[in-house]
Amino acid sequence: MGYEIRKEGNILIVKVYGEFDLHAADYARRDIDSQIRAQGVKHLLFDLGSLTFIDSSGLGVILGRYRKVSESGGRAAISGTPPNIKKVMEISGLNRLMPFFVDRASAMLELG
């Protein structure tokens, strides 16, 4: 698993590649939390277009960061989710908490 974190305006974008599982979840959690604090962002976007697998640990990272930005008045969204990953997220109920967008541009317009 790999990921890139970058800021665009008041949005922190987390692009996740490969498998988002127990092995990667702790690293990602720490890095994302650190960047939320350091960058002073309001909103969070998970770009999952290159994700191939996610387990409960990865889902937990997304849910926890959703809560973190929501508590400070921000919003979180997900973009580019492959069909097999989207199904897992729908089963977990994440789609009831965060909007899903077909692509990053649509999500950025909504969050911006």
DOKEZA-860363 format. One line per field, with one value per residue: residue number from 1; y, z, x of N, C-alpha, C in turn; residue in three letters. Coordinates in steps of 0.1 Angstrom, whole numbers, plus 5000, padded with zeros to 4 digits. Each point is the difference from the previous one (the first is absolute). Example, Ala and Ser with C-alpha at 12.3 -4.5 7.8 and 13.67 -1.06 7.14 Angstrom:
2
nr = [1  2]
n_c2 = [4943  5011]
n_c3 = [5078  4993]
n_c1 = [5132  4996]
ca_c2 = [5012  5011]
ca_c3 = [5000  5000]
ca_c1 = [4991  5009]
c_c2 = [5012  5011]
c_c3 = [5000  5008]
c_c1 = [5009  4992]
rest = [ALA  SER]
//
This chain:
112
nr = [1  2  3  4  5  6  7  8  9  10  11  12  13  14  15  16  17  18  19  20  21  22  23  24  25  26  27  28  29  30  31  32  33  34  35  36  37  38  39  40  41  42  43  44  45  46  47  48  49  50  51  52  53  54  55  56  57  58  59  60  61  62  63  64  65  66  67  68  69  70  71  72  73  74  75  76  77  78  79  80  81  82  83  84  85  86  87  88  89  90  91  92  93  94  95  96  97  98  99  100  101  102  103  104  105  106  107  108  109  110  111  112]
n_c2 = [4988  5010  5011  5009  5010  5008  5012  5002  5012  4998  4993  4990  4997  4988  4998  4989  4993  4990  4993  5003  4994  4990  4995  5006  4996  4995  4997  4996  4993  4996  4996  4995  4995  4997  4996  4995  4996  4996  4995  4998  4988  5003  4997  4988  4997  4988  5000  4991  5007  5000  5000  4990  5003  4998  5000  4994  4997  4998  4993  4994  5000  4996  4991  4997  5001  4993  4993  4999  5000  4990  4996  5003  4995  4991  4997  4988  4996  4992  4998  4997  4997  4990  4994  4992  5011  5005  4988  4998  5012  4996  4988  5007  5006  5000  4994  4996  4999  4995  5011  4993  5003  5001  5013  5003  5003  4991  4992  5004  4999  4988  4996  5005]
n_c3 = [5000  4993  5004  4995  5007  4996  5001  4998  5001  5004  4989  5008  4990  5003  4992  5000  5000  4992  5010  5005  5006  5010  4991  4991  5006  5008  4990  4992  5010  5003  4988  4998  5012  4998  4988  5006  5010  4993  4992  5011  4995  4993  4987  4998  4991  5000  4993  4997  4990  5008  5008  5004  5013  5008  5013  5011  4999  4987  5001  5010  4992  4990  5007  5006  4987  4995  5011  4998  4986  5002  5009  4990  4996  4997  4988  4998  4989  4991  4992  4987  5008  4999  4991  5000  5000  4990  4995  5003  4995  4991  5000  5001  4991  4995  4991  5012  5002  4989  4993  4990  4994  4987  5001  5001  4988  4998  5007  4993  4990  5004  5003  4989]
n_c1 = [5008  4996  5004  4993  5006  4990  5003  4987  5003  4987  5004  5000  5008  4994  5010  4992  5011  4996  5005  4988  5010  5000  5008  4992  4989  5008  5008  4989  4995  5012  5003  4988  5000  5013  4997  4990  5007  5010  4991  4994  4997  4990  5002  4995  5009  4994  5010  4990  5002  5011  4989  5007  5002  4990  5005  4996  5013  5000  4989  5006  5011  4992  4993  5012  5006  4990  5001  5013  4998  4991  5008  5008  4988  5009  5003  4996  5008  4994  5011  4996  4990  5009  4993  5011  5007  4993  5000  5012  5002  4992  5005  5012  4993  5012  4993  4995  5013  5006  5000  4996  5011  4996  5004  5013  4999  4991  5008  5010  4992  4996  5012  5004]
ca_c2 = [5012  5013  5012  5014  5009  5014  5011  5009  5010  4996  4985  4991  4989  4988  4991  4987  4990  4986  4994  5008  4990  5002  5003  5013  5008  5008  5010  5010  5008  5010  5011  5008  5008  5010  5010  5008  5010  5008  5007  5008  4998  4998  4989  4988  4992  4988  4997  4986  4995  4990  4990  4986  4992  5007  4992  5008  5010  5011  5007  5007  5012  5010  5004  5008  5013  5007  5005  5011  5012  5004  5006  5014  5007  4997  4989  4990  4994  4990  5001  4991  4986  4989  4993  4990  5007  5008  4991  4998  5012  5001  4990  5006  5012  5013  5009  5008  5011  5008  4999  4993  5007  4993  5004  5010  5014  5002  5001  5013  5011  4999  5003  5012]
ca_c3 = [5000  5000  5000  4999  5007  4996  5004  4989  5007  5013  4999  5001  4991  5003  4989  5005  4990  5004  5011  5013  5010  5013  4999  4996  5007  5011  4994  4994  5011  5006  4990  4997  5012  5001  4990  5003  5010  4995  4988  5004  4990  5005  4994  4997  4988  4997  4986  5000  4987  4998  5011  4995  5011  5013  5010  5011  5005  4990  5002  5013  4998  4993  5009  5010  4995  4998  5013  5004  4993  5003  5014  4999  4991  4986  4993  4993  4989  4994  4985  4992  5007  4991  5004  5011  5012  5003  5006  5014  5007  5001  5010  5013  5003  4998  4990  5007  5007  4992  4986  4990  4987  4989  4998  5009  4996  5006  5014  5004  4998  5011  5013  4999]
ca_c1 = [4992  5006  4991  5006  4992  5003  4990  4995  4991  4997  4997  5011  4997  5008  4999  5004  5003  5002  4992  4999  4997  5005  5014  5001  4991  5007  5008  4991  4993  5010  5003  4988  4998  5010  4998  4988  5005  5011  4995  4988  4990  4986  4994  5008  4995  5007  5000  5003  5000  5011  5000  4996  4994  4999  4994  4994  5010  5000  4987  5001  5007  4992  4990  5006  5003  4987  4996  5010  4997  4986  4999  5005  4991  5004  4993  5009  4993  5008  4999  5006  5000  4997  4987  5001  5003  4988  4990  5005  4997  4985  4997  5004  4992  5007  4993  4990  5007  5008  4996  5009  5000  5006  5014  5006  4996  4986  5001  5006  4990  4991  5006  5007]
c_c2 = [5012  5011  5013  5009  5014  5009  5008  5009  4995  4985  4992  4988  4988  4990  4987  4990  4986  4996  5009  4990  5003  5005  5015  5010  5009  5011  5011  5009  5011  5011  5009  5009  5011  5011  5008  5011  5010  5010  5009  5000  4998  4987  4989  4992  4988  4996  4985  4994  4989  4989  4986  4992  5009  4990  5009  5011  5012  5008  5008  5013  5011  5005  5009  5014  5008  5006  5012  5013  5005  5007  5015  5008  4997  4988  4990  4994  4989  5001  4988  4985  4989  4992  4990  5007  5008  4990  4997  5012  5002  4990  5005  5012  5013  5009  5008  5012  5010  4999  4993  5008  4991  5003  5011  5014  5002  5001  5014  5012  5000  5004  5015  5012]
c_c3 = [5000  5000  4998  5007  4995  5003  4987  5007  5015  5001  5001  4991  5003  4988  5004  4988  5006  5011  5012  5011  5013  5000  4997  5009  5011  4994  4994  5011  5006  4990  4997  5012  5001  4989  5002  5010  4993  4989  5003  4990  5006  4995  4996  4988  4999  4985  4999  4986  4997  5010  4995  5011  5012  5010  5011  5006  4992  5002  5013  4999  4993  5010  5011  4996  4997  5013  5004  4993  5003  5014  4999  4989  4985  4995  4994  4989  4994  4985  4994  5004  4989  5005  5011  5014  5005  5007  5015  5008  5002  5011  5014  5004  4998  4990  5006  5008  4991  4985  4992  4987  4990  4999  5010  4997  5006  5015  5004  4998  5012  5013  5000  5005]
c_c1 = [5009  4990  5007  4990  5004  4988  4997  4990  4999  4997  5013  4996  5009  4997  5006  5002  5001  4991  5001  4995  5007  5015  5001  4993  5007  5008  4992  4993  5009  5003  4989  4997  5010  4998  4987  5004  5009  4995  4988  4989  4986  4994  5010  4994  5009  4998  5004  5000  5010  5000  4995  4994  4999  4994  4995  5009  5000  4987  5000  5008  4992  4989  5005  5003  4987  4995  5008  4996  4986  4999  5005  4993  5003  4992  5010  4992  5010  4998  5006  5000  4997  4988  5001  5003  4987  4989  5004  4996  4985  4996  5003  4992  5007  4993  4989  5006  5007  4995  5011  4999  5008  5014  5003  4994  4986  5000  5006  4990  4990  5006  5006  4992]
rest = [MET  GLY  TYR  GLU  ILE  ARG  LYS  GLU  GLY  ASN  ILE  LEU  ILE  VAL  LYS  VAL  TYR  GLY  GLU  PHE  ASP  LEU  HIS  ALA  ALA  ASP  TYR  ALA  ARG  ARG  ASP  ILE  ASP  SER  GLN  ILE  ARG  ALA  GLN  GLY  VAL  LYS  HIS  LEU  LEU  PHE  ASP  LEU  GLY  SER  LEU  THR  PHE  ILE  ASP  SER  SER  GLY  LEU  GLY  VAL  ILE  LEU  GLY  ARG  TYR  ARG  LYS  VAL  SER  GLU  SER  GLY  GLY  ARG  ALA  ALA  ILE  SER  GLY  THR  PRO  PRO  ASN  ILE  LYS  LYS  VAL  MET  GLU  ILE  SER  GLY  LEU  ASN  ARG  LEU  MET  PRO  PHE  PHE  VAL  ASP  ARG  ALA  SER  ALA  MET  LEU  GLU  LEU  GLY]
//
